[in-house]
Amino acid sequence: MLTLKAITENTEEVLRKLAVKHFDGKEIIGKIIELDVQRRTSQSALDANLATINTLSRSVGQLMKEGKKEEAEALRTQVTETKENNKYLEASMKGAEEEMQNLLVLIPNTPHESVPEGRHAEDNVTERTGGSIPELPEDALPHWDLAKKYDLIDFEMGVKITGAGFPVYKGKGARLQRALINFFLDCAREQGYLEIEPPYMVNAASGYGTGQLPDKEGQMYHDTVDDYYLIPTAEVPVTNIYRDVILDEKDLPVKNTAYSACFRREAGSYGKDVRGLNRLHQFNKVEIVRIDTPEHSYKSLEEMVNYVQSLVDKLELPWRILRLCGGDMSFTSALTFDFEVFSAAQKRWLEVSSVSNFESYQANRLKCRYRDANRKTQLCHTLNGSALALPRIVAALLENNQTPEGIRIPKALIPYTGFDIID
């Protein structure tokens, strides 16, 4: 959530930046400014009335001591009338505050100055690429056929048990899932990330804190009986650890990692781009989260991007990093880099990670703060990234490493899988 100070003191700059995300904020920001004036005017009148009441109350006491009862009663009547007026002022102030809050959560984060113009994924900018795209024979199989050939994943069984988008992993397919999770967690721990095992369900306050609510409630599975939400990513519970927390600057950056199953309704998804593992309702992912100071957060973002790059390098996958344009960014992000790996059998790029800096947008909703060297309390910056999401990584690993003898396992994964080929 944008701060009221940023909106009122830098209105034109905020509007200009929101336009990069193709969000016309003129009307809603104008209303917020009007409500802020109403709130402050009511507060000033209320403060003046309280001072008047104090003065009148002292005078009443003095007049009573002097035996001037009629004059004292007149002042008492004035005090009563002023207190009644205060009720209206308090209601006006509270109403303005609530309406402002309801409007503030509807405004997306402002993008960083380096975010390119553009509306669609085609307008994203390729930052750098790496790895080699393998040359496969014409009869190379896509991962869903490889999964069936080697009995790794049963998509039909998932439909029977639950529905489409809930695959069942079997044998070496299940072991590959577990190997990737452990590999990613070990790599994160070696880089100084503290491992967290979070709940897979969160309350509405947690969804609000990281910006999933009220923006993405239609994309989350909702338990209406207890009002809990299945998490779309471990970012939500892990970042909410720091909701209503004041950290010390010397302890920043905080670095956490977590594995979780992730649940997304993906309403409206259909067609060839969602076949197999390309888009699921339940999938596994390892997440990295940082809490940092504003001065250091973009250094942290760079470190996180380089770290995710090291993972896809170790997996021997061809990759590219995209700087997302304004129209393709999330509601809450200030700057996002997407990682894609090349799926050789499908002959297309698959997104496997987003690494983002949210600046103070989430922290303002979370009330996640820190005390600086001068003991002044300030909002933190929050960051997170997929490191990595498994489904499309598995798709690319299966497709890119298929040989006449079987599917080769990258060297870095062999100690985790316990086998070097799927045959």
C-alpha positions in Angstrom: 0.0 0.0 0.0 1.3 3.4 -0.9 1.8 5.8 2.0 -0.5 8.7 2.4 2.6 11.0 2.7 3.9 9.8 -0.8 0.5 10.5 -2.3 -0.1 13.9 -0.8 3.4 15.3 -1.1 4.3 13.8 -4.5 1.0 13.5 -6.2 2.1 14.2 -9.8 5.1 11.8 -9.5 2.8 9.1 -8.2 0.4 9.6 -11.0 3.2 9.5 -13.6 4.6 6.2 -12.2 1.2 4.6 -12.0 0.7 5.4 -15.7 3.7 3.1 -16.4 1.5 0.3 -15.0 -1.4 1.6 -17.1 -3.3 2.6 -14.0 -5.2 5.9 -14.2 -5.0 7.0 -10.6 -6.2 10.6 -11.0 -9.8 10.1 -9.7 -9.0 7.8 -6.8 -6.0 9.8 -5.7 -8.1 13.0 -5.9 -10.7 11.4 -3.6 -8.0 10.3 -1.2 -6.6 13.8 -1.0 -10.1 15.2 -0.3 -10.7 12.7 2.4 -7.3 13.5 4.0 -8.3 17.2 4.1 -11.6 16.2 5.7 -9.8 14.0 8.2 -7.3 16.7 9.1 -9.9 19.5 9.3 -12.0 17.3 11.7 -8.9 16.5 13.7 -8.0 20.2 14.0 -11.5 21.2 15.1 -11.6 18.3 17.5 -8.3 19.3 19.0 -9.5 22.9 19.3 -12.7 21.8 21.0 -10.9 19.6 23.5 -8.7 22.6 24.4 -11.8 24.7 24.8 -13.5 22.1 27.0 -10.4 22.0 29.3 -10.4 25.8 29.6 -14.2 26.0 30.2 -14.0 23.1 32.8 -11.3 25.0 34.7 -13.5 28.2 34.6 -16.5 26.3 35.9 -14.6 25.1 38.9 -13.4 28.6 39.6 -16.9 30.2 39.2 -18.3 27.6 41.6 -15.7 28.5 44.2 -16.7 32.1 43.8 -20.4 31.3 44.2 -21.3 32.3 40.6 -23.6 29.3 40.0 -25.5 30.8 37.0 -22.4 31.6 35.1 -20.9 28.2 35.9 -24.1 26.5 34.7 -23.9 28.5 31.4 -20.4 27.3 30.9 -21.4 23.7 31.7 -24.0 23.9 29.0 -21.4 25.1 26.6 -19.1 22.2 27.5 -22.0 19.8 26.9 -22.7 21.3 23.5 -19.0 21.1 22.5 -18.8 17.5 23.6 -21.9 16.7 21.4 -20.2 18.5 18.5 -17.1 16.3 19.1 -19.1 13.2 18.5 -19.9 14.4 15.0 -16.2 15.4 14.4 -15.0 12.0 15.6 -17.5 10.2 13.3 -16.4 12.4 10.4 -12.7 11.7 11.1 -13.3 8.0 11.5 -15.4 7.8 8.3 -12.8 9.6 6.3 -10.0 7.4 7.6 -11.9 4.2 6.8 -12.9 5.4 3.3 -9.3 6.4 2.7 -8.0 3.0 3.7 -10.5 1.3 1.4 -9.3 3.4 -1.5 -5.6 3.1 -0.7 -5.6 -0.7 -1.0 -7.0 -0.4 -4.6 -3.9 1.5 -5.8 -1.0 -0.7 -7.1 2.6 -0.1 -6.2 4.4 2.5 -8.2 7.1 1.0 -10.4 10.8 1.6 -10.1 12.3 4.1 -12.6 14.0 1.3 -14.5 10.8 -0.5 -15.4 10.3 -0.3 -19.2 7.2 0.9 -20.9 4.8 -1.7 -22.3 1.5 -3.4 -21.9 2.2 -7.1 -22.6 4.8 -9.9 -22.1 6.1 -9.2 -25.5 7.3 -5.8 -24.2 9.5 -7.2 -21.5 13.2 -6.6 -21.9 15.7 -9.5 -22.0 18.5 -8.7 -19.5 20.8 -11.7 -20.2 20.8 -15.3 -21.3 22.8 -18.4 -20.5 23.1 -22.1 -21.1 22.9 -24.0 -24.3 19.6 -25.1 -26.0 20.0 -28.8 -26.8 19.3 -30.1 -30.3 16.7 -32.9 -30.0 15.7 -35.3 -32.7 12.4 -34.6 -34.6 10.7 -37.4 -32.6 11.6 -35.9 -29.2 8.7 -36.2 -26.7 7.1 -33.4 -24.6 7.3 -34.0 -20.9 3.7 -35.3 -20.6 4.6 -38.1 -23.0 7.9 -38.8 -21.2 6.1 -38.9 -17.9 3.8 -41.6 -19.2 6.5 -43.5 -21.0 8.7 -43.8 -17.8 5.7 -43.9 -15.4 6.7 -40.7 -13.6 3.5 -38.7 -13.4 -0.1 -39.8 -13.6 -2.2 -36.9 -14.7 -5.4 -39.0 -15.2 -5.1 -40.3 -11.6 -4.9 -36.8 -10.3 -8.2 -36.0 -12.2 -9.8 -39.0 -10.6 -8.7 -38.1 -7.1 -9.2 -34.4 -7.2 -9.4 -32.8 -10.7 -7.4 -31.4 -13.5 -4.2 -29.6 -12.3 -3.5 -32.0 -9.4 -1.0 -34.6 -10.8 0.2 -37.7 -9.0 4.0 -38.2 -8.9 5.2 -41.8 -8.8 8.5 -43.7 -8.4 11.4 -41.7 -9.8 9.0 -38.9 -10.6 8.3 -38.5 -6.9 11.9 -38.9 -6.0 12.9 -36.2 -8.5 10.4 -33.8 -6.8 11.9 -34.5 -3.4 15.5 -34.2 -4.8 14.8 -30.8 -6.2 13.1 -29.5 -3.0 16.1 -30.6 -0.9 18.6 -29.3 -3.5 17.0 -25.9 -3.5 16.7 -25.7 0.3 20.3 -26.8 0.8 21.5 -24.2 -1.8 19.5 -21.5 0.0 20.8 -22.4 3.4 24.4 -22.3 2.1 23.7 -18.7 1.0 22.6 -17.7 4.5 18.9 -18.1 4.3 17.2 -19.4 7.4 14.8 -22.3 6.6 11.2 -21.9 7.6 8.4 -24.5 7.5 5.3 -22.4 7.3 1.5 -23.2 7.5 -0.2 -23.9 4.2 -3.3 -21.9 5.2 -3.4 -18.3 6.3 -6.0 -15.9 7.7 -7.4 -12.9 5.8 -5.0 -10.5 7.7 -2.0 -12.4 6.2 -3.5 -12.3 2.7 -4.1 -8.6 3.2 -0.6 -8.0 4.5 1.2 -9.2 1.4 -1.3 -7.9 -1.1 -3.2 -11.0 -2.1 -6.3 -9.5 -0.6 -8.4 -7.7 -1.8 -6.7 -8.0 -5.2 -6.4 -11.8 -5.9 -9.1 -13.5 -3.7 -10.6 -15.1 -6.8 -7.3 -16.8 -7.5 -7.0 -18.4 -4.0 -8.8 -21.4 -2.6 -10.9 -20.2 0.3 -12.2 -22.2 3.3 -15.3 -20.2 4.0 -16.1 -22.0 7.2 -13.0 -20.8 9.1 -12.1 -18.0 6.7 -8.7 -19.4 5.9 -7.0 -19.3 2.5 -4.7 -21.9 1.0 -1.4 -20.2 0.2 -0.5 -19.4 -3.4 3.1 -19.2 -2.4 5.2 -19.4 0.8 5.9 -15.7 0.4 2.6 -15.1 2.2 3.1 -16.9 5.5 6.9 -16.2 5.6 6.6 -12.4 5.0 3.7 -12.3 7.5 6.1 -13.5 10.2 7.2 -9.8 10.3 3.7 -8.3 10.4 3.4 -5.8 13.3 7.1 -6.3 14.1 9.8 -3.6 14.6 13.3 -5.0 13.7 16.7 -3.5 14.4 18.7 -2.1 11.5 21.7 -4.1 12.6 19.7 -7.4 12.0 18.9 -6.5 8.4 18.7 -8.0 5.9 16.6 -10.8 7.2 16.9 -13.8 4.8 14.4 -16.7 4.9 13.7 -19.7 2.7 10.8 -22.1 2.7 9.4 -25.0 0.8 5.7 -25.3 0.5 3.0 -26.8 -1.7 1.3 -23.9 -3.5 -2.4 -23.7 -4.5 -3.8 -21.5 -7.2 -7.2 -21.7 -8.8 -5.9 -20.3 -12.1 -9.4 -19.5 -13.2 -9.9 -19.2 -16.9 -6.7 -21.1 -17.8 -7.1 -23.4 -20.8 -5.4 -24.5 -24.1 -2.1 -25.9 -25.1 -0.1 -23.6 -22.8 -1.5 -25.4 -19.7 -0.9 -29.0 -20.8 1.0 -31.3 -18.5 3.0 -29.4 -15.9 2.8 -26.0 -17.6 0.0 -24.8 -15.3 -1.2 -26.5 -12.2 -3.6 -25.9 -9.3 -1.2 -27.5 -6.8 2.6 -27.5 -7.2 5.8 -27.4 -5.1 8.0 -24.4 -4.8 11.0 -23.2 -2.7 10.8 -19.5 -1.9 13.3 -16.9 -0.7 12.2 -13.8 1.2 14.2 -10.8 2.4 13.4 -7.9 4.7 15.8 -5.0 4.2 16.4 -1.3 4.5 15.4 1.0 1.6 19.1 1.9 1.1 20.2 -1.7 0.6 17.1 -3.4 -1.0 18.2 -3.1 -4.6 21.5 -4.6 -3.7 19.6 -7.4 -2.2 17.5 -7.7 -5.3 20.6 -8.0 -7.4 22.0 -10.7 -5.1 18.7 -12.7 -5.3 18.7 -12.5 -9.1 22.3 -13.8 -9.3 21.4 -16.5 -6.8 18.5 -17.8 -8.9 20.7 -17.7 -12.0 23.2 -19.9 -10.2 20.4 -22.5 -9.6 19.4 -22.8 -13.3 23.1 -22.9 -14.2 23.7 -25.9 -11.8 20.7 -27.6 -13.4 22.3 -27.2 -16.8 19.2 -25.5 -18.3 19.2 -22.8 -20.9 17.7 -19.6 -19.4 17.0 -16.0 -19.9 16.2 -13.2 -17.5 13.5 -10.6 -18.3 12.9 -7.2 -16.8 9.1 -6.9 -16.7 7.4 -4.0 -18.3 4.8 -1.9 -16.5 1.8 -3.7 -17.9 3.1 -7.2 -17.1 4.1 -6.5 -13.5 2.2 -7.6 -10.4 -0.1 -5.3 -8.5 2.4 -5.1 -5.5 5.8 -5.1 -7.2 8.1 -2.1 -7.8 10.6 -4.1 -10.0 10.4 -7.7 -11.2 12.8 -10.0 -13.0 11.4 -13.2 -14.5 13.4 -16.3 -15.1 12.5 -18.5 -18.1 14.0 -21.8 -19.1 13.8 -23.2 -22.6 11.7 -26.3 -23.1 13.3 -28.0 -26.1 10.5 -30.4 -27.0 7.8 -27.8 -26.7 10.2 -25.3 -28.3 9.2 -22.4 -26.0 10.3 -20.5 -23.0 8.7 -21.4 -19.6 8.6 -19.1 -16.6 10.1 -20.7 -13.5 10.8 -17.7 -11.2 9.9 -14.2 -10.4 12.2 -12.1 -8.2 10.7 -8.8 -7.0 11.3 -5.8 -4.8 8.1 -4.5 -3.3 9.9 -1.6 -1.6 7.7 -0.4 1.3 4.4 -1.3 -0.3 3.9 -4.6 1.5 5.6 -3.3 4.6 3.1 -0.5 4.9 0.3 -3.0 4.9 2.1 -5.3 7.3 3.4 -2.5 9.6 6.8 -4.1 9.2 9.3 -1.6 10.4 12.9 -1.2 11.7 14.7 1.2 14.0 17.7 3.0 12.3 20.9 4.1 14.0 19.1 7.2 15.3 16.4 5.0 16.9 13.9 6.4 14.4 11.2 3.9 13.2 11.0 3.4 9.4 9.2 1.1 7.0 11.2 -1.9 5.7 11.5 -3.0 2.1 10.3 -6.5 1.4 11.6 -8.8 -1.5 10.9 -12.4 -2.6 11.7 -14.8 -5.3 11.0 -18.3 -6.5 14.1 -20.4 -6.0 12.6 -22.4 -7.7 9.1 -23.5 -8.7 9.3 -27.2 -9.6 6.7 -28.0 -12.4 8.3 -26.2 -15.3 11.8 -27.0 -14.1 10.8 -30.7 -14.2 9.2 -30.2 -17.6 12.4 -28.7 -19.0 14.7 -31.3 -17.2 12.7 -34.2 -18.7 12.5 -32.8 -22.2 16.0 -31.3 -22.5 17.8 -34.4 -21.1 16.0 -37.2 -23.0 18.3 -39.6 -24.8 17.8 -43.0 -26.5 19.0 -44.6 -23.2 16.7 -42.6 -21.0 16.5 -39.2 -19.3 19.8 -37.9 -18.0 20.0 -36.4 -14.5 22.1 -33.2 -14.1 25.3 -33.8 -12.2 24.3 -31.5 -9.3 21.1 -33.4 -8.7 22.5 -37.0 -8.6 23.5 -36.9 -4.9 19.9 -36.0 -4.2 18.1 -38.4 -6.6 20.3 -41.4 -5.9 20.2 -42.2 -9.7 21.8 -40.7 -12.7 19.3 -41.7 -15.4 15.6 -42.4 -15.6 15.1 -45.5 -17.8 
